[in-house]
Amino acid sequence: MSFILRHEADQMGIGLSDKAVNDFIMQVTDRKLSKVQFKEIRTKMRLSETELYDILRENLRANLAFQMLVPREYTTQIGRAHV
């Protein structure tokens, strides 16, 4: 499904800068992730900073496409169905 959503993001012209990806990282870590910790995580994952940013960027783009394509009422119902 993520492949389809990434394709939709391409069709919709959704792009994200490195700053947007960095802002996302800071948000989900509550701004507590240090550069050293980030490097340790990347090292354990055996990814360069560029590779990790690209992976996050593609997933964020797919998520944005999903949010734009699927009505909010439908996603709310999906969430309730899984509870």
For each residue, the residues with C-beta under 8 A, 3 or more apart:
1: 4 5
2: 5 6 58 59 62
3: 6 7
4: 1 7 8
5: 1 2 8 9 61 62 63 65 66
6: 2 3 9 10 58 61 62 65
7: 3 4 10 11
8: 4 5 11 12 62 65 69
9: 5 6 12 14 61 62 64 65
10: 6 7 13 14
11: 7 8
12: 8 9 65 68
13: 10
14: 9 10 61 64 65 68
15: 61
16: 20 21 57 60 61 64
17: 20 21
18: 21 22 53
19: 22 23
20: 16 17 23 24 57 60
21: 16 17 18 24 25 53 56 57 60
22: 18 19 25 26 53
23: 19 20 26 27
24: 20 21 27 28 56 60
25: 21 22 28 29 33 38 56
26: 22 23 29 31 33
27: 23 24 30 31
28: 24 25
29: 25 26 32 33
30: 27
31: 26 27
32: 29
33: 25 26 29 37 38
34: 37 38
35: 38 39
36: 39 40
37: 33 34 40 41
38: 25 33 34 35 41 42
39: 35 36 42 43
40: 36 37 43 44
41: 37 38 44 45
42: 38 39 45 47 48 49 52
43: 39 40 46
44: 40 41
45: 41 42 52
46: 43
47: 42 51 52 55
48: 42 51 52
49: 42 52 53
50: 53 54
51: 47 48 54 55
52: 42 45 47 48 49 55 56
53: 18 21 22 49 50 56 57
54: 50 51 57 58
55: 47 51 52 58 59
56: 21 24 25 52 53 59 60
57: 16 20 21 53 54 60 61
58: 2 6 54 55 61 62
59: 2 55 56 62 63
60: 16 20 21 24 56 57 63 64
61: 5 6 9 14 15 16 57 58 64 65
62: 2 5 6 8 9 58 59 65 66
63: 5 59 60 66 67
64: 9 14 16 60 61 67 68
65: 5 6 8 9 12 14 61 62 68 69
66: 5 62 63 69 70
67: 63 64 70 75
68: 12 14 64 65
69: 8 65 66
70: 66 67 74 75
71: 74 75
72: 75 76
73: 76 77
74: 70 71 77 78
75: 67 70 71 72 78 79
76: 72 73 79 80
77: 73 74 80 81
78: 74 75 81 82
79: 75 76 82 83
80: 76 77 83
81: 77 78
82: 78 79
83: 79 80
